């Protein structure tokens, strides 16, 4: 096969990118989001929430051993996993909403990869200097004492951040203070150590060395986003009609021979993906808008209006090139597509909140014992057995009384209890054996199936819950 017929390369070796420091409103917004998101991630496991003496007091806890998820006053049991499913659906719809309205705004501001890369670049800039200093250090072939000191300092700082990242992650799955003591005394479970090791390695490599390659080659979202965007989507774009032909205006040159772009490369130098936004829309662009800040700063210096690079819809470029008045950005954001996404997102959120607030703190489920289906007692009465599961979601032990409700008299007996009262520990599920008996002359005794309802009553506050089942008779 000739060189011209060879298949295109699907992977290119990474060229290190050294973004330049930039100042502006979007950079300040990214700093704020980075501080807030990292603060939430690192601090949340240490927040306390009093649920009672017998329950964990960690505000946010994924308790795999007890199969519980605690979030402040909310407790999710395994059978309530639909809450987690609903939140995942809301997250997906939220991505669709923000992408259709503002492009890859998630990638540019709140994606964990973006946040940690920003943090790693900040450390790199503090230790090695801004773009030009880092470029000189990179091009320096000789490893003298200064280069070795700067690189080792940077890598050790990255490693410290990576270790704290992995450590914070495991704190979400067990009591954070106790685990911290176990880690410091080397008594932690091997699963904790292995999880920290994996999280440390991935954070160190992804944030320090792979960076934009994670977005370009590993993350599917850059490809999926194209289906979420249309000509009304606001995204970072270059006003080609205003900037071209680019270049610096020379002496004795007519002002109208050049566009506003002086080809200073400021937009390229600050880009964490290393692309040139003037080349048009590109998959690598995460719409972080740092190029907008860089360009606006240059426009201020040369006395030109801001907005050569700005958030704009694709259809705006066509209309502005034709000399038409640009449409308000809010008209692009609030359109039928985004309003449908917002409506669906809100509907699911309201539904989850409704389900959350109407659920009871006690619960009962009943499963008939099928072997045997029924028993004929010595006096001719018919008895059925049931496995009844009682859930006590309170933070203290509770006592419950049971009662059968049917069209005719039914005797309810609880195995191991003389008065039909059962005690369930705090935040526990208890299974008991219950017997329902009807007389031989009762309709339920001769019928094949009779509907039954078993009630439980909280002896402490009078709350009630029920479960429906059937009674098997001779018929």
Secondary structure, 3 states (H helix, E strand, C coil): CCHHHCCCCCCCCCCCCCCCCCCCHHHHHHHHHHHHHHHHHHHHHHCECCCCCCCCCECEEEECCCCEEEECCEEEEHHHCHHHHHHHHHHHHHHHHHHHHHCCHHHHHCCHHHHHHHHHHHHHHHHHCCHHHHHHHHHCCCCCHHHHHHHHHHHHHHHHHHHHHHHHHHHHHCCHHHHHHHHHCCCCCHHHHHHHHHHHHHHHHHHHHHCHHHHHHHCCHHHHHHHHCCCCCEEEEECHHHHCCCCCCCCCCCHHHCCCCCCCCHHHHCCCCCCCHHHCCCCCCCCCCHHHHHHHHHHHHHCCCCCCEEEEEHHHHHHHHCCCCCCCHHHHHCCHHHHHHHHHHHHHHHHHHHHHHHCCCEEEEEEECCCCCCEECCCCCEEEEEEEEEEECCCCCEEEEEEEECCCCCEEEECCECCCEEEECCCEEEEEEEEEEECCCCHHHHCCEEEEEEEEEECCCCCEEEEEEEEECCC
